[in-house]
Amino acid sequence: DRKSTRLNSSHDQISYAVFCSKKKSKKVFITLGIDGVAYGDKNEIYIGKNNIISPVNTNGAGDAFMAGILYGETKGLELYDMMQFASACAQITIMHKNAVHPDICEQMVLNILND
């Protein structure tokens, strides 16, 4: 019987990221909402901070973040750049009323990153 434990704090989530990174997971990304992203690998865990913006709608932000991670993985981005790209995807998503921003594209993400 599987048991699950709710991660109630950023500290719990970071501890879990460390645990996963020590196991078979090669890369770990755990979004912490306004507190940023815990991310890392078997060598180290980092906290990436978010740009503080007023969200219009947070629906779809996690999916957009994951899409950014997959994009970064297929492009061979370094861990930090992957986290930054994924965070920009989520940021674009929460700035629109729809769960999927109708105009999101690679160039839009790069524009966010270069601001």
C-alpha positions as CSV (number, residue, x, y, z in Angstrom):
1,D,0.0,0.0,0.0
2,R,1.5,3.3,-1.1
3,K,1.5,6.2,1.4
4,S,1.9,9.8,0.4
5,T,3.1,12.7,2.5
6,R,2.1,16.2,1.7
7,L,5.0,18.6,1.4
8,N,3.8,21.5,3.5
9,S,6.6,23.9,3.2
10,S,9.3,25.1,0.9
11,H,11.8,23.3,3.2
12,D,10.0,20.0,2.7
13,Q,9.9,20.5,-1.0
14,I,13.6,21.3,-1.1
15,S,14.4,18.3,1.1
16,Y,12.4,16.1,-1.3
17,A,14.3,17.6,-4.3
18,V,17.6,16.6,-2.6
19,F,16.2,13.1,-1.9
20,C,15.2,12.6,-5.6
21,S,18.5,13.9,-6.9
22,K,20.4,11.4,-4.8
23,K,18.3,8.5,-6.3
24,K,17.9,7.7,-10.0
25,S,16.5,11.1,-11.0
26,K,19.1,12.9,-13.1
27,K,17.4,16.3,-12.8
28,V,14.8,17.6,-10.4
29,F,12.5,20.6,-10.7
30,I,10.0,21.5,-8.0
31,T,8.0,24.7,-8.4
32,L,7.6,26.6,-5.1
33,G,5.0,29.2,-6.3
34,I,6.0,32.7,-5.5
35,D,9.2,31.4,-3.8
36,G,10.7,30.2,-7.1
37,V,11.9,26.8,-8.1
38,A,14.0,24.1,-6.4
39,Y,16.1,22.5,-9.0
40,G,19.2,20.4,-9.2
41,D,21.0,17.2,-9.9
42,K,23.0,14.6,-8.0
43,N,25.7,17.2,-7.3
44,E,23.7,20.2,-5.9
45,I,20.3,21.7,-5.4
46,Y,19.6,25.4,-6.1
47,I,16.7,27.8,-5.6
48,G,15.8,29.9,-8.6
49,K,13.8,33.1,-7.8
50,N,10.8,34.2,-9.9
51,N,10.2,37.6,-11.3
52,I,7.4,39.0,-9.1
53,I,4.4,39.9,-11.2
54,S,0.7,40.1,-10.6
55,P,-0.9,37.0,-12.2
56,V,-4.0,37.2,-14.3
57,N,-4.7,33.4,-14.2
58,T,-2.4,30.7,-12.8
59,N,-4.2,27.9,-14.5
60,G,-1.7,26.2,-16.9
61,A,1.4,27.6,-15.3
62,G,2.7,24.2,-14.2
63,D,2.0,22.7,-17.7
64,A,3.8,25.6,-19.3
65,F,6.8,25.2,-16.9
66,M,7.0,21.5,-17.8
67,A,6.9,22.3,-21.5
68,G,9.8,24.7,-20.9
69,I,11.7,21.9,-19.2
70,L,11.1,19.5,-22.1
71,Y,12.2,22.2,-24.5
72,G,15.4,22.8,-22.6
73,E,16.1,19.1,-22.4
74,T,15.7,18.6,-26.2
75,K,17.8,21.7,-26.9
76,G,20.5,20.5,-24.5
77,L,20.3,23.5,-22.2
78,E,22.3,23.7,-19.0
79,L,20.3,23.2,-15.8
80,Y,20.1,26.9,-14.9
81,D,19.1,27.9,-18.4
82,M,16.5,25.2,-18.5
83,M,15.0,26.5,-15.2
84,Q,15.0,30.0,-16.5
85,F,13.3,29.1,-19.8
86,A,10.7,27.0,-18.0
87,S,10.0,29.8,-15.5
88,A,9.6,32.3,-18.4
89,C,7.1,30.0,-20.0
90,A,5.1,29.9,-16.8
91,Q,5.4,33.7,-16.4
92,I,3.9,34.2,-19.9
93,T,1.1,31.8,-19.1
94,I,0.0,33.6,-15.9
95,M,0.0,37.0,-17.6
96,H,-3.0,35.9,-19.8
97,K,-6.6,35.1,-19.0
98,N,-6.5,31.7,-20.7
99,A,-4.7,28.7,-19.4
100,V,-2.6,28.6,-22.6
101,H,-1.4,32.0,-23.9
102,P,-2.5,32.0,-27.5
103,D,0.7,33.6,-28.8
104,I,3.3,31.8,-26.7
105,C,6.3,30.9,-28.8
106,E,10.1,30.6,-28.5
107,Q,10.7,34.2,-29.3
108,M,8.2,35.4,-26.7
109,V,10.0,33.4,-24.1
110,L,13.4,34.7,-25.2
111,N,12.1,38.2,-25.0
112,I,11.1,37.7,-21.4
113,L,14.5,36.3,-20.6
114,N,16.3,39.2,-22.2
115,D,14.2,41.9,-20.4
